[in-house]
Amino acid sequence: MFDYLIVGAGFAGSVLAERLARGLNKRVLIVDKRAHIGGNAYDCHDEHGILVHRYGPHIFHTNSADIFDYLSRFTEWRQYQHRVRACVDGRLVPIPINLDTINTLYGLSLDPSGMREFLAAVAEKRDPVVTSEDVVLNGVGRELYEKFFRGYTRKQWGLDPSELDAQVTARVPVRLNRDDRYFTDSYQAMPARGFTHLFGNMLDHPKIKIMLNTDYREVRDMISFDQLIFTGPVDEFFDYRFGKLPYRCLEFKHETHHRPVFQDAPVVNYPNEYAYTRVTEFKYLTGQAHPFTSIVYEYPRADGDPYYPIPRPDNAALYKKYQALAGETPDVHFVGRLATYRYYNMDQVVGQALTLFSKLSGVKRVEAMALA
């Protein structure tokens, strides 16, 4: 007899399993279709001993001291500031766009004030700002939109930026200084021994049992449990009653190269060339010393494992129907990116899981995190 059956061993499911077992002494069973814990954050050593992220790069960053401190219970950290370059006009330039990006592309020597004037001169003002295209044109104008955003967005989402909500490109800022970090959060670090090691420590508790390579629908009637926590696609849970929610999927092509370095940055975006969107070199992320290096190409796809909810008004309306069903389903809790159809970062998923645990435990979140 289990107190909780948790579907999915990613961040949402694992955090809740840990808190319920360690904080409330509950018996928990985690079920996952895949052969491993960690969800999309799973990492492992390839055949050459290089630590790689199976499902593309996962870079941890947060502004929440509470979330960082909570995860620090299960890992030591390697400080890491993520940097991305975009291949534009045959050059590798910083993305998000900053002062060096503009000066390099146009052969200028602008200072922050000059860059502000430059952008003001090329911007196409949009009012109201509704779509992703509106966001970019309103900020940097048509030429930079074409160089950096339109092609990348069309590959990534299978849609033109004019068809996507403003939130997609609003996630990528424009900077008037030379700060070339991709994120500016207060806490930026990578688990020193990898994400899978973090998850292993998190789930190492006698009250937690794990079943991998298992579809919960095939075993739920054979398991006795009180409450269900579901982190998979919410439309799948309800047997697609209102139709499928659209997701964008990814295909990964991993390669190992017999040289110490492959490219000049951890991640290189390709907005306009090739079918892939970006190339990641993992040794930058992990700090691993190795005579070989491993990379991954990312190819967005329409079909496959769901990764990104597609932010469009009609999709949001469809989700609201499933959300209403979820609210009417007793003893089932929906949490995580797929279950709530939101494009969350890892720290946001952790925060959402901790908030649900606070609700389940009946104490404030700060107190719930301290339960041991």
N, C-alpha and C positions, 0 to 999 in steps of 0.2 A: 504493500500500500504506500503510495507516494502522496505527499501533500500537494506537489506541483509537478505537472508535466510541462516542460519547456521545449518548444519546437524551434530549433536553431541554436548553434553553438558559436555565433558571432558575438560582437560586443554586447548587444542588448540581452541576449539569452544568458551569456556567461556572467555578466555583472549581476543580473537578477538571481541566478543560481547561487553565486557566491554569497550575496547578501542574505538570501533566504536561509541558506544552510548555516553560515557562520553567525549571522545576526539574529536569526529567529529559531535556529535548531530544527528547520524543516527538512523533510526528506524530499529530494529533488531528482527527477529523471530528465536528462537532456537527450533529445533525439535530433539527429541531423542526417540529411540525405548524403552528404559528402563523407569522404573517408577520413576526415580530419576535423579538429576543432579550429576555431579562429575565424570562421566565415571567410569573407573576402580579404581579411587582413592576414590570412595564413601565409607564413613564409617557411622556407625549407632550404636545405643545402642541395645544390644540383650535383650531377655526377662528378664534377671537378672540385666539389667542396666549397663552392661559392654560395653565399646566402642570397636567395632571390625571393621576391614577392610573386607568388604564383599568379595572382590576379591583378597585376599592375601595382604601381608604387603607392604606398600608404605612408603619408608623412604626418606625424602627430603634432598638433599645435592646438593651443587653447589659451583663453584669457582667464579661465577659472582655476584659482588656486586649489579649491576643494576637489575638483576632478583630477587635477595633476597629483595632488597628495594622495588621493584614493588609489590611483593606478600605481603610484610609487610603492605601495605595499607589495606589489607583485613583480617589480622589475627595478633594476638600476637603469640609469639613462646615459645615453651619449648625446651631448649637446650638438645640435645640428640646425643650421640655418639653410633652408631650401632655396635654391636658385634655379631659374628656368631661362632658357634662351629660345628664341624663335628664329627659324631660318627664313629670312625675308630678303629678297633681292640679292640672294647669294651670300648674305652675311648673317652671322649669329649675333642677335641683339637682345638686350634684356626685355623680358615680359614679366610682370606688367610694364607697360610703356613708362619710361622715366626720361630724365634729362639726357642720359647717354644714348638712349634709343633714338631720340629725335636728332641729336647732334651727329651720331654715326650715319644715320640714313640720309640726311640732307647736307652733310658736310658743313655743319654750323658749329658755333661755339656759344650757344645760348646759356644764360644763367637762369635761375628759377623765374625771375620776372620776365625775361625774354621768352621763356617757354610758355608762360601764361598768356602772353600776347600772341604768340604763334598759334596756340590752340584756339584762342578766341577768334582769330582771323579765319581759321579753316572750319570751325564748328558750324553745323547746320542745326539751328535751333528747332526743337520739336516740342510742341505743347498741345495736348498732354503727352507725357512719356509713357507709352503703353507697352511697346514691344522691345525686344533686345536690340533691334536695329535703331529704334529711337534713342536708346541709352547711348550707344556708341556714336552715332552721328551728332547727337547733342553735345558729346564731350570732346571728340577728336576729329570729326569731319569725315568726308567721303573717302579720301585717299587712304588714310590709316585704317578706316573700316575695311576697305578692300584688302589691304596688305595683311592685316592681322586677324580679323574677326570673321568676315563673311564665309570664306572658304573653310576655316576650321570649324565654325558652327554648323555648316551644312554637312560636313563629314561626321562630326560628333553626334548630331541629333537627327540627321536625315531630313532637316527642315531648314528653310531660310530663316535668318534672324528676325525677319518681319513677321514670322509665324509663331514666334516663341515669346513667352512672357518676359518682361523686363528683368526679372530676377536672374536670368541665366548669365547675361554679360555684366550685370551690376555687381557680380561677385569679383570681377577683375578690375581693380582700381587703376587710375592714372596718377603718377607721382611727378611732382615738380622738382624733385631732388634726384640724387644719384643712388638712392636706396634700391638695390637690385634684389632684395629678398622677396620671395614670392608671398610670404606671410609676415605679418608684423605683430603676431600675438605675443603675449608676455612669456609664455612657456612654449618652447620649440625644442623637441628632443626626439630621439629614437630609442626604443627599448634596446639596451646594451647587448642582449643576447637574442633579440628578435621578438616579434609579436607572438609567435607560437609558444615560446618559452614563457612569456607573460601570461598567456591564456592557461598554460599548464599549471602555473603556480596558482592562478585564480581558482581553478576548478579542482585543486588538490584538497579534497575534504571528504571525510568518510560518509557524509550525508548526501553527496552528489554521485549519481551514477550516470554513465554516458553510453548511448547506443549510436554508433556511426553506421554509415551505409544503410540507413533505415528511413523509410517514408513513414511518418507518424500515422498516416491514414491506414496503413497496413497493420499497425499494432495498437492503435488507441483503444480498440474494443477488447483487447486482451490485457490491458493495463488498468489497474485500479488507482485512481487519483481524484483529488478533490477539485483542483482548479487548473486551468490551462493558460499558459502564456505563449502567445503565437507571434513569431517574428518574421514569418514568411509573407508572401504576397497576399494581401487581404482579399483580393478577388478570387484567388485560388481557394482560400478557406471556405468561401461561400459558393464554391463550384461554379464561378463565373455567372452568377444569377442575372446580372445586368450587362454581361459582356465583359471582355478582357480589358483591363487597364493597360494602356500602352507603356512599354518600357523600352529604353535603349539598351542594347546588349554590346558586349565586347568580345573580340577574339584576340588571343595573345600568341605572338610568335617569339619564343625564347631562343637565343643564340649565345653560344660561348665562343669567345675569340682568344686565340693564343697570343695575346699581347696584354700588357698591363693596363692600358687605357684605350677606350674606343672613341670617346667624344669629349668635347671641351666643357661639358656641363652635365649635371646629374640628369636633367631632362631637356631634350630639344624638341620643340613643337614645329610641326610642318603645316602651316596654315593653307598653303596653296599647292604644294607638290605632293605626289604620292597618294596612295589610298590610305595609309596609316596617318594617325594624328600626331603621334609623338613617339620618341625613343627614350627609354630610361636605362641608365647604367647604374647598377645596384651598388657597386663598391663605394660610390660617393655617399650613398644613403647610410650604409652600414659601417664605413670606415675600415672595412676588412682589407688586410694586406694579402695579395695573392698574385702570382705571376700571370694568371689569366684574368679575363673579365667577362661578365655576363650582362647581356642587354635584353630588352623586350620591346617589340613593336606592338602598338595597339591599333587594332582595326575595328572601328564601330560597326555594329551589325543591327539588323532589324530583329533577328531571331537568336535565341539562345538563352542562357541564364539572365534573369533580369538584373540590371545594375542601376540605371538611372530613371526614375519617374520623369515623364516628359511634361514639362510645365506649360500647359495650354489651358485656356478657360474651359473647354469642353471636357478635358480630362479631369479637371478639378471638380466639375459638376458631377461626373460619373463617380468619382471617389466619394463625394458626399453621400451618395446613395449607399455605398458600402459602409461608410462611417456610421450612418444611421443604423444599419443592421448590426454593426459591431456594438453599438451602444445598447442594443436590445438583446444582446447575447449574454446571459448570466454566466458568471464564473469563467469567462474567457477574457483575457487581457491582451490587447494588441499594442505592440511596441516595436520601434525600429523603423528604418527607412522604407522597407517594403510594406510593412503592416500599416504604416500611416501615410504612405505615398508622399514622402517628403525627401528632398535632396539634402540629407543631413551629413555633416562631417562626423568623424569618429567621436570627438568629444561631445558633440550634441547628442549622439546616440547614448553615450554613457550617462549624460545628464538626464535624458528622458527615462532611462532605466532606473536611475537612482530616485527620480521623482515618483515613478510607479511604486518602487519599494517603500518609499515614505508613506504612500497611500495604503499599501497593503499592511504595513507595520503599525500604522496609526500614530506615528510620531513625526515631528518635523524633520525635513531632509537632513539638516546638519546633525541631528540626533540619530537619525536612521543610519547615516554613514559611520557613526561611531559605535554602533552596536557590534558586539564581538562575542 
